[in-house]
C-alpha cells in the first residue's frame, strides 16, 4: 500500500498527556469528515479544524510507495539514537491509511506509535497510544483507548455521556476559534463542574512550535 502524507516534521508534542515529548509528527492527507474541497466547509461534519490536511505539498510530505519508504523518511527526521523514539500519526484522519505493514515497520524501527483520530474508524490494535477526538454529528466507533480529547464547546456533544467511554484519560481542550473567541474559561468551567475531565492546552501554539 502507498501512503499520502501532507507533512512530516520533528517537534515537541504540544497537547494531551504526552505534551512535551519529542516526536516525529506524520500528518496523513485526507479526512472522512470533510471532502477536502473548500466549497464543502459549510456542510462538513467537523467545521472547526485548524489543520491543513489537503494534498501532499507540505514539508516532508509526498507519496510514499510502501511502509519501508515512509518509515525511512520518519527515521530521517528522528535522527540518531533508538531510545524513546516516538511518532504521532495524525491528519486529517490517519486510520484511512494506517495498516499492518506500517505499524510493523515502525515497531521494527524502534518507534512507540501514537495516533490522533476522530474515532469514526476502528484504531489499529497494534498502536501504542490511542487518542480520540470526537466530533459532533459523527458516529464514533472507537470508544476505548488511552486518551479522549474533547474540543470544547461543541453543540451536540454531551460530556457526561463521554465519561462512560473506556479511556484512561478524559481531557477537555478549548476550541481554537477562527473568530478569535477565547474558549478557555468555558473549558475550565466544564472541568470544575465535572472532575472526571482534565484541562489540556495547545502548548505548541503558545511556544510558537508547529
C-alpha positions in Angstrom: 0.0 0.0 0.0 1.2 3.5 -0.7 0.7 6.5 1.7 -0.2 10.1 1.0 1.4 12.4 3.6 0.6 16.1 3.9 3.7 16.9 6.0 6.2 15.4 8.4 8.4 17.2 11.0 10.3 16.8 14.3 8.8 18.7 17.2 7.5 18.5 20.7 4.1 17.1 21.3 2.1 20.2 22.3 -1.1 18.8 23.8 -2.6 16.0 25.8 -0.9 13.5 28.2 2.2 13.3 26.1 2.8 17.0 26.0 6.5 17.9 26.0 7.6 14.7 24.4 10.0 14.8 21.4 8.1 13.3 18.5 8.0 13.0 14.7 4.6 14.2 13.5 3.3 12.5 10.4 0.2 14.2 9.1 -1.8 12.0 6.7 -3.6 13.6 3.8 -7.4 13.4 3.7 -10.2 13.2 6.2 -13.5 11.2 6.0 -15.4 14.1 7.7 -14.6 16.6 5.0 -14.1 16.1 1.3 -11.2 18.5 1.1 -13.0 20.9 -1.2 -13.1 24.4 0.1 -16.8 24.7 -1.1 -17.7 21.9 1.3 -16.6 23.6 4.5 -20.0 24.8 5.4 -21.5 21.3 5.3 -18.6 19.4 6.8 -19.2 17.4 10.0 -16.1 19.0 11.6 -16.3 22.7 10.9 -13.5 23.9 13.3 -10.5 22.0 12.1 -7.3 24.2 12.4 -5.2 21.9 10.3 -4.4 21.8 6.6 -4.5 18.2 5.6 -5.2 18.6 1.9 -2.6 17.4 -0.7 1.0 16.2 -0.2 2.8 19.5 -0.6 3.9 20.3 3.0 7.4 20.0 4.5 8.4 16.3 4.4 5.1 15.4 2.6 4.7 13.3 -0.5 3.5 10.0 -1.7 5.4 7.0 -0.3 5.4 3.8 -2.2 5.3 1.4 0.7 5.8 1.2 4.5 9.6 0.9 4.2 9.8 4.1 2.3 7.7 6.0 4.8 9.5 4.7 7.8 12.8 5.5 6.3 11.6 9.1 6.0 10.3 9.2 9.6 13.7 7.7 10.7 15.5 10.5 9.0 13.5 13.2 10.8 14.2 11.5 14.2 17.9 11.2 13.6 20.5 9.2 15.6 19.6 7.0 18.6 16.9 4.5 19.2 16.0 5.4 22.8 12.5 6.9 23.4 11.6 7.0 19.7 8.1 8.4 19.4 5.9 9.0 16.3 2.5 10.6 16.2 0.2 9.6 13.3 -2.3 12.4 12.8 -4.2 14.1 10.0 -6.8 14.6 8.6 -7.8 11.0 9.6 -4.8 8.7 9.8 -6.9 5.5 10.1 -7.9 5.9 6.4 -4.3 4.8 5.6 -2.6 3.1 8.7 -2.3 -0.6 8.1 -0.4 -3.7 9.4 2.7 -3.1 7.3 3.2 0.5 8.6 2.6 -0.5 12.2 5.0 -3.4 12.0 7.7 -1.4 10.2 7.5 1.4 12.8 7.9 -1.0 15.6 10.8 -2.7 13.9 12.5 0.7 13.7 12.0 1.2 17.5 9.2 3.7 17.5 6.4 3.9 20.0 3.3 4.8 17.9 0.6 7.2 18.9 -2.4 8.1 16.8 -4.7 11.1 16.9 -8.1 10.1 15.3 -11.7 11.2 15.1 -12.7 7.7 16.1 -15.1 7.1 13.3 -12.9 4.2 12.2 -11.6 1.5 14.5 -8.0 2.0 15.6 -5.3 -0.5 14.6 -4.8 -2.9 17.5 -1.0 -2.6 17.3 -0.9 1.1 18.2 0.8 2.0 21.5 -1.3 5.1 22.3 -4.8 5.9 21.0 -6.1 9.5 21.3 -9.6 10.0 20.1 -11.2 13.5 19.5 -14.9 13.1 18.8 -16.7 15.4 16.5 -20.4 16.3 17.0 -22.5 14.7 14.3 -20.2 11.8 13.6 -20.6 8.2 14.7 -17.6 7.3 16.9 -16.9 3.5 16.9 -13.6 3.7 18.8 -14.9 4.2 22.3 -11.9 3.0 24.3 -8.2 3.9 24.4 -5.7 5.9 26.2 -6.8 9.5 25.8 -10.2 11.1 24.9 -9.7 14.7 23.9 -12.9 16.7 23.7 -12.6 20.0 21.9 -14.9 22.4 23.7 -17.5 23.8 23.2 -19.3 21.6 20.7 -23.0 21.8 20.2 -24.4 18.2 20.1 -21.9 16.5 22.4 -22.8 15.6 26.0 -19.6 15.3 28.2 -21.5 13.2 30.7 -22.1 10.5 28.0 -18.5 10.5 27.0 -17.4 9.8 30.6 -18.8 6.3 30.1 -16.4 5.6 27.3 -13.4 3.4 28.3 -10.5 5.8 28.2 -7.7 6.2 30.8 -7.6 10.0 30.4 -10.5 12.3 29.7 -9.2 15.7 28.5 -11.1 18.9 27.5 -9.3 21.3 25.2 -10.5 24.8 24.4 -11.7 25.3 20.9 -9.3 27.3 18.8 -11.9 29.5 17.3 -11.0 31.2 14.0 -13.3 34.2 15.0 -10.9 34.9 17.9 -13.3 33.9 20.7 -11.5 32.7 23.7 -13.0 29.4 25.0 -10.6 28.7 27.8 -13.0 29.8 30.5 -15.7 27.6 29.1 -13.4 24.6 29.1 -12.2 25.3 32.6 -15.8 25.6 33.8 -16.5 22.1 32.4 -13.6 20.7 34.4 -14.7 22.4 37.5 -18.3 21.1 37.1 -17.2 17.6 36.0 -13.9 16.5 37.7 -13.6 13.4 35.5 -12.1 15.8 33.0 -8.7 17.5 32.9 -7.8 20.6 31.0 -5.4 20.3 28.0 -3.9 23.4 26.3 -2.2 23.6 22.9 1.1 24.5 24.3 2.8 24.2 20.9 0.9 27.3 19.8 1.9 29.1 23.0 5.5 28.2 22.4 5.5 29.0 18.6 6.0 25.4 17.6 4.2 23.5 14.8 
